[in-house]
Amino acid sequence: MSIRRPLFAVVTLATIIFTIPSFASETKDMTPAASSSVAATAPITKAQATEMALKAHPGTVTKAYEDSHKGKQTWEVKINGNDGKKWEVYYEIATGALVDEKSK
C-alpha cells in the first residue's frame, strides 16, 4: 500500500504537467485570430453611425449620409445638440472609427 500512494501521485502529476501546455497552446492560437478577422472586415451602417454620434453628442439628428472626408469614405451625421451647438460627426464606413467632429 505504501508504494501505491506515491506511484498514484507521480502518475497524476505527470498527467497534469504534460496535458496543460497542449490546452494552453490551443486556446492561445484560436482566440485572437477569430476576433480580429471579424472586426476588421465589418463595415458600419448608417444606423450604427447615427447611434454612435448621438451617444457622443445627444440631440436631434438632422441629416445622415455617406460622404468623403479626409480621404476616407465616411458617414456624416449632423446633429442639433442639446448643448445648443450644431455638430457634424464623421465615422469611417469600413472600420467605424471616428474621423472628425466639428461644432458650430
Buried (B, 14 or more C-beta within 10 A) or exposed (E): EEEEEEEEEEEEEEEEEEEEEEEEEEEEEEEEEEEEEEEEEEEBEBEBBBEBBBEBBEBEBEEBEEBEBEEBEBBBBBBBBEEEEBBBBBBBBBBBEBBBBEEE
